[in-house]
Amino acid sequence: MASIRMKQVDAVVVGGGWAGSIMAKELTEAGLGVVMLERGADRSTASDGAYPGSLDELQANFRHKIFQNLSRTSVTIRNTPDQTALPYRQMSAFLPGEGVGGAGLHWSGVHFRMPPDDLVLRSKVVEKYGEKFIPEGMNLQDYGVTYDELEPFFDRAEKVFGTSGEAYMVDGRVVGKGNYFAPSRSDHFPLPALKDVYGANMFRKAAEAVGFHPYSMPAANASAQYTNPYGVQMGPCNFCGYCSGYACYMYSKASPNVNILPALRSDPKFELRDRSHVLRVELDSSKTKAIGVTYLDRDGNEVFQPADLVIVAAFQFHNVHLMLLSGIGKPYDPVANAGVVGRNFVYQNVTTTTAWFDKTVYTNQFIGTGGGGVAFDDFNSENFDHGPLGFIGGSPVWVNQAGIKGIAAAKLGGPPGTPHWGSAWKKAMVDTYQHSVRMDAHGTNMAYRDVYLDLDPTWKDAYGMPLLRMTFDWKDNDIRMNRYVVSQIAKVTRAMGARDVHLGQRQPGERFDTRYYQTTHLAGGAVMGEDPKTSALNRYLQSWDVSNVFVIGANAFPQGTGYNPTGMVAALAYWSAHHIRSTYLKNPGPLVQM
């Protein structure tokens, strides 16, 4: 038993990132007393983004100042179930955040809405190609919620984030040069799109010339001064290139610390406790109701915080881990393909193509914005015919120049075959930095029966808890998707006039390798849906088994999407909060009957 018992509160929120901050703000507005528990330190842009000290590439991108402390807790990783998993000891393939703001403090700012077809992907694939088109072992599922239902909450998130972009269609009318494939919106973006950097403008013109549909990427980097619905102000982005891995010293990049917490901290119904590591959600004797959470405070004391409502809103990994440690939901068994917690773990399938240009073409890669750029969606979602190709999924393609800094520039090298040292390497490095453009295929990753999360039987964290174990590898469907989409990039690089190109294609049989950065877009593991046999959460992100627990985050995604997850996470948080406020609080209990 915990040595300290706190006073009962209406709601406890686990995690101080985007999802937790949104939920805390919504619940305090509903009149609830809310305690937020964040395991990392308190952070603010005023301190962590103070100029000029915050613009330290070595500290931020290589010593990972505002990222998770892997010496305290991590995950173990293996490719297949017959292997022994080993701990992830150094930041490389993915970079979880830690501290108030979470990954929302160090993210880049790419802010998409989920494509409508992705939300009903299984139904759409079966309708168009038949059920036999789904590969054996692929756990393809619908979300249980539609785009039309989520649209008001996508809109709400964009207004809170101060998102810059250009709409294609509003209220069913074509209004601009935005994404041709995007669904209709109820309103324009709150801010105009960011300007193109030079390489992105080259990409735009070439993509249009070969018949694709380029558009300005929606970015939570303010293109102008902005005040959001909470009364919080943002400054205009100056394209400094210090976005990903940094707290924005210009107050231009949306973060919980800039866009929500200043309003939330002043609310007397809200209390933030940093350096509070939650060990488990405590359940009553029936195991169907949460009575609060147990956590370790900053002094190492075990504390019990009783609460009527528990919101688990940490990073995807941590949400799944906490459910497993707390006994909420049946753990997934890949042999029987039964159970739900740990099922449908997915990642992001990203590769980068580099094109080199004439020595008179300077691409100025030191300039950048985290979320800005130019993309085309012709091979994303269900925007193209998969039938003759034989795979499921897709990928947007984009130039998202976020600003290459000194140390990163030294790692660029040159085309394949370039030496890794000496005068030839130096010459190639300078050539790449000055005269190249990088294009990403930012693709989907489907869910598979033998790709999952569970508790490691051997390794424990600094608190004596089993580490989360990740069993993950690339599959043939996703490799073939990547190879097809990247082959289309070759048309664009030719139209751009590239003198040399390295196409970033996955190779047949390629294995997932933790040494190389992919993204931090981890998803699934505790997914939402309409069937409690295949989902841990109902369509409102409420636990099927413990009705006063809601689990908010990318863990709810049944399969990977071609887009960055933050926009969808924010919309789901507002969606869930809306139904808690409008329905659950009036009559606590399951919002969906099994």
N, C-alpha and C positions, 0 to 999 in steps of 0.2 A: 504494500500500500504506500501511496505517496506520503511524504512527511509533512507536506503543506497542503491545505485545502483552501481554495479561494472562494469568494462569494459567488453564488449562482448568477449567471448572466443569461440574457435572451439568446445570444448567438456567439459562437466562437468560430473564427475564421483562421484556418491553417494556411499560412503563406501570404507574403506581402508583395506579390507581383501584380500583373495586370488583373488576373481573375480574382484574386483576393481583394484587391482594392476596389474593383467594380462592385463585388458582392457586399463589401463592408459599407460602401457609400449608399447603395440601394437599400440595405437593411436599416441603416441609421435614418435614412429619409422616411422609412416606414414606421419610425418610432422605436426601433429596437435598440437595446444596449448591446454593443458589439466589442468583443476583445479580439484583436488580431495578434497571432503568434507567428513571429518570423525568426527562423533559426539563426540567421546571420545578423550582421551589425546594422544599425540604423544608417541610412545613406540619404544624402540630399544632393541636388545639383550644386547648391551653394558651396558645399565642401568637396564633394567628389568630382565636381566639374569646374573647380576654381582654375581660372586661367592665370599663368601659362602652365602651371605644374601638372595639370591633368593631361596635357598633350605630350605624354611620355609613352612612346611606342613600346619601349622595352618593358616597362611596368604593366602596361595595359594588355598588349597583344602577345607577349612572350612570358611574362611572369604572372599574368592573369590576376591582376589586383582585385577585380570585383567579381571574380568567378568562384565556383564551389571549391572548398578546401577538401581535396581528395584524400588527404591524410586522415580525415575524420570519418568520412563515409563516401562510398563510391558504389560501383556496380561491378559484377564479374561478367566476362564476355566469352562466348564460344560461338563457333559457326554452326555446329550441328549437335544434336542431343547426345551423340556417342563420345563427345569430347569432354575434357575437364576444363571448366571455365576458370579464368584467372582474373585478378582484379585489374581494373582500369586505373592505372597509377599516375598517368601524365595526361594533361589536356592535349587532345589531338583531334580525334574524329568528331567530337561534339563538345560544346562548352557551356554547361549549365551555370546559371548565375547563382549568387548567394547574397543575402542582405536585402534590406527593404528596397523594393523595386524589382527584385529578381532579375530574370533575363530581360525584362522590360526596360531596365536601365542601360544594358549594354547592347541591345538589339540594333539592327540597322534602320528599321522604319518601313520596310515593305509592307503595304497594308491592302490586301485583297479581300474581296468577297468570294465565298465558295461558289463555284459554278452550280447552277440548278441540277444538272444531270449527275454531278458527283454525289449529291445528297440522296439520290435514288438510283445509284449505279447498278446494283444487282437487277432491279426491275427494268432499267433501260437496256442493259446488255441482253437480258432474256427476251425482251420485246423485239429488239433489232436483230439478234443473231441466234437466239435459242439457248436453252440451258446447257446444251452440250458444248457450247463455245467456252464455258468457264472451265479452266484447267483443273484436273484432279488435284485435290489438296489445297485449292485456293478458297479461303473463307470470305467470299464476297457478300456484303450486306448493305442494306439501306440504313440511313440514319434514323428514320422514324419522324423526320421533320422536313418540311419543304422550304424552298427558297422564299416563296410568297409569305410563309409564316415568319420567316426570319428577317425579311426585308426591313421592317421598321427598326430592328435591333442592329442590323448592319449600318443603317443610317445614323442611329444614335451613337454608335461607336465612332463613326467617322467625324461626327460633330464634336465629340469629346476629345478625340485625338488631334483635331485640326488637320485633317488629311488633305493633301494637295492632289489634284487630278482633274481629268476632263471626262465628262460623261459622254456616252454615245446616245443613249436613249433615256428620257425622263417622261414618265406618265404615258408611255407608248409612242412618243414622238422623238424622232432623231433630232438631236440638239447640238451635236458637236462631233469631234474627230476622235472620240474615245475608242474603247475596245469594241470592235464590230460584233464580237461574239458575246458580249456581256448582256445580261438580261436588263429589262427596263428597271429604272430606279424611281423612287418617289421624290427625289430631290437631287440637285447638283451636289458635287463635292463642296465642302465648305470653303476651300481655297483653290485658286487656279493651279494647273500643273506646273511643276518645276521646269525650268529651261533645260534643253538638251546640252550635255557636254559634247565636245567635238566628235568623239568616237561614237557616241550614241546617235548623233545626227547623221553620221556616215551610214550607220546600221539602218536607221529609219529609211533613208532614201533608197538604199539597196534592197531592203525587204519589200518596199512598195514597188520597186521596179520589176521584181521577179513575181509579183502577184500576191504577196502576203499582205497582212493587214496590221501594220505597226501602230502602236499607240503609246502614250506617255504612261509610265507605271504609276499607280496610286501610291503615294508616299506620305507617311506620317512625319514628314520633314516640312515645316511650314514655309510656303513660298512667299508669305507676307505676314505682317503682324496680325495676331489673332487672339481673340478672347473666347474661351469655350463656354458651354452652358453652365459650368460650375463657377464661372467668373475668373478662371485662371488664365493668365496671359502667356503667349508664346512670342518669340522674336523671329524675324525672317532668317532662313538658312543662308549662310555665306559661302557654301560649297567648300568648306575647309578640309573635308575628307576625314575628320575625326568623329565617326559615328559608331561603327561596330566595334564594341569593346570599350566604349567611352561613355561617360556622362556628358551630355552636350553642354558646353560652356556658353553657347548662344541661347539656350532655352528654346531651341528650334525643333529638336527631335522630341516627339511625344514619348512620355514615360509616365508610369504611375507617380513618380516623384514630382514631375512637373504638372501633370494634367488632372490628377485626382487628389493626391495626398495633401496638398496645401489646403484644400477645402475640407477634407475629411479630418485633418488633425485639429481643426478649430471646433469640431463638434463635441460637446461634452458627453454625448452618448457613446463616443468612440475612445478606445484605449489601445495603443500599440505597445506590445512588449517584444523588444528585439532580443537576440541571443537566447531564444526560447525554442529548444529542439523538441518537437512533438514525437513521443515514442509510440503512442497508440491512441485510438479512439476507444473509450471504455463503453461497454455494453451492459445492459441489465441482465438479469438471470434468464430472460426469455430469448436473448440474443437478437431481438427484433427492434430494440430501441437504444439509441446512444444516450448516455448520461453525462458525457463530457469528454475531455481529453486529459491524458497525463503527459507532462513535458518536463524537461530539465531546464531550469532557469540559468541565468548567466553565472551563478555561483555553484552550479552542479547539483542543486537541490531538486528532488523529484516533487513536482507540483501537480495537483489535480485541479483542473478548472471545470466545474460543473456547468452545463449549458443545456438549454432546451433544444437548440438547433446547432448542428455541426456542419460547417462548410469546409470541405477539403479542397483547397484551391492552390496547391503548390505546383511545382514543375511536374510534367507528365510522369517521369520515373517515380518521383516521390509520392504522388497520389496512389499509384498502383502499389508501391511498397507499403504504404500506410494501410491500405485496405487488406493486404495479405497479413501484415503483422497484427491487425485488429480483428481478423476473422470476419470481415464483412464481404459476403459473397463467396461462392464456391470457387476455390482455386482451379485453374485450367489444367486438364490432363490431356496432353497431346496424343497419347496412345488411344484413349477412348474418344478423343475429340469432344470432351464434355467438360463442363465447368466454364466460368466466365472471367475470373480475375486473372489477368496475364494473357488472355486470348487476344488475337488480332493485333499483336505488336507490329508497328510499321515505322518506316523511316522515310527519308527523302532521297531520291535517286538523281544525283546531280553530277554532271561532268562539264568541263570547261574547254572550249575551243579557242585557240589563239591564232590571230591573223596578223602578219607583219606587212608593213607598207613601205613605200619608197622613202628614202631618207629626207625628202622634202616635206613629208607628212608628219607633223608633230601632234601626238594625241593627248599630251598634257595630263598624264594619269595621276598626278598629285592632286588634281581637282576632283571633287566628288561629293555625292550625297548618299547617305546610307540606303534610302529607299527609292531614289530617283533613277530614271533610265528610260529605255525604250524596249518594248516587248512586242511579240506577236503570238497569238493564240491559235493559229491555224492547225496546230497538232496537239492541242491540249484538250482534255476532257473528251466529250463525244462530238467535237467539232469536225471530225473527219471520219471516213469509213474504215472501221477496223476489220471488217469482214475478210477482205483478201489478205490482210496482214497477219491475222491470227494471234493478236495479242490484245490485252485489255489495259487501258490506261493511256496516258499521254504526257505532254510536257509543253509548257510555254518556253519560248526562247527569248533571251533578253541580253542587253548590255546594261549592266547595273554597276557603273563605275563608282565605287565607294571611296576612292582616294587611296593610292598606293604610297606608302610611306617608306622611309629610308631602308630599314631592315628588311621589310617585305620585298622591296625592289631588288635587294641583293640576292633574294631567293628565286627570282624569276627565271634566270638562266636564258636559254634560247631554244630554238627548234630542236627536235630529237637529234641526238648525235653530238650536241654541244658539250665540250668538256666541262667538268665540274670544278675546275680550278685553272689558274694561269691566265695569260693574256687573251686567249680565245674566249674564255668564259667572261672576262671583264668586258670585252667588246660586245659579246652577245647580250650581256645583262643591260648595258647602256642602250643597245639597239632595241631590245624588248621594251624597256621603260619608255623610250622616246617615241617609238614608231609602231606600236602594236595596239590591238583592241582585243579584249577578252569577251567571249560570249558564252552564256550558260544555258544548258538544257536542264531545266529545273523540274525533274519529272516525278511521276507517281511511283509509289511502291505498294503493291497489293499485299493483302494479309494471307498467310499460309498456315496450314495446320501445324507444321513443325518449326514455326517462328513464334516465339512467345517469351513471357517473363515469368519467373517463379523465384522462390527463396533459395539461395545457395545453401547446400547442406554442410559446407565446410567453412567458408569465410564469413567473418563477422566485422561489424564496424566498431568504432571507438566506444560505442555505448552498449556493446554486447549483443546487438541485434544482428540476425542473419542479413548479409548483403542481398540486394536484388540481383538475380542472375538473368542475363540477356542472351538468348539463343537466336542468332540472326545470321543470315547470309543472303547474297543476291540470288535471285531465281531467274530461270530462262525467260519467262514472260517479260520481266522488267528489263533484262539485258537487251532483248530483241526490240522492245519499245524504244530504249535509249538509242540503239544503233540506227533505227529508222529515223527518229527525229533529228539526230545529229547529222545524218546524211543530207537532210534538207538544208542544214546550215551551210553546206558547201555551195549551194546556189547563191546564197547571200554574200559569202566571202568573195566569190568570183565577181559578182556585181559591184562589190566594194573596191575591186582592183587590187586585191592582196597579192603580194609577191611570193609569200610563203604562208602555209597554213598547217597547223596541227589540229586535226579533228579529235576532240576528246570523247571517243567512243569506248564504252565498256567492251571487254573482250569476252567471247563465249567461254563460259565456265569460270569467269572471274569471281574471286572470293572477296568478301568484305574484310577490309584491313584497317584496324584501328589506328594505324600510324598516320593516316592521311585524313585531313579535315573533309567532311562531307557537308553537313549543316548541323545545327542544334535542333532540327525540326523532328523530334521524336514524338510518336503519337501512338494511340491505341493502348491496349492493355486493360482498360476498364471502359468498354465502349457503351454508347447509347443505342437504343433500338426499341423494337416493339415486342420482342420475344425474350422473356427472362432466361430461356435456355441458351441463347447466343449473345446476350448483352448483360452487363453488370448494372446498367443504369437504364431507367425509362427515358422517354423522349424529353423529359424536363430535367434530366441529369440527376434524378433522385435514385438512390439505391433501391433496387427491387426488394431487398431483404431488410433494410433498416431505414424506415421511411423518414426519419428526421436527420438523415445524412445526405447531403448533396455533394457531388464530386465534379468540380469544374476545371476543365483544361483540355489540352489536346489528347489526353487519355481517352476522350469520348469518341475520337474519330475511328470508324470501323475499318477504313483503309486510308492509305496515303493519298494526298492530293498534289497536284502540280504546283500549287501556290504555297507561299509561306503561311503558317498556321495562325498567326496572331489575330488577324481580322476575324477569323471564324471563332477563335477562343473568346474574343471580346463579345461578339454577337451572341454566342451561347450563354455567356455570363449574364448579359442583359435579359435574354430570353428566360433563363431559369429564374433570375431574380424577379422578373415580372410575374411569373406564375406562383412563386412563393408569396409575393405581396398580395396578389389578387385572389388567390385561391387557398394556398396552404395555410397561411396565418389565420384565416377565418375558420378553418376546420382541419387542424393538423392530422396528417395521415397520408396514405398513398394517393398520389395524384392520378395514377393509372392502376386499375384493378387487374390482378393476375387471373 
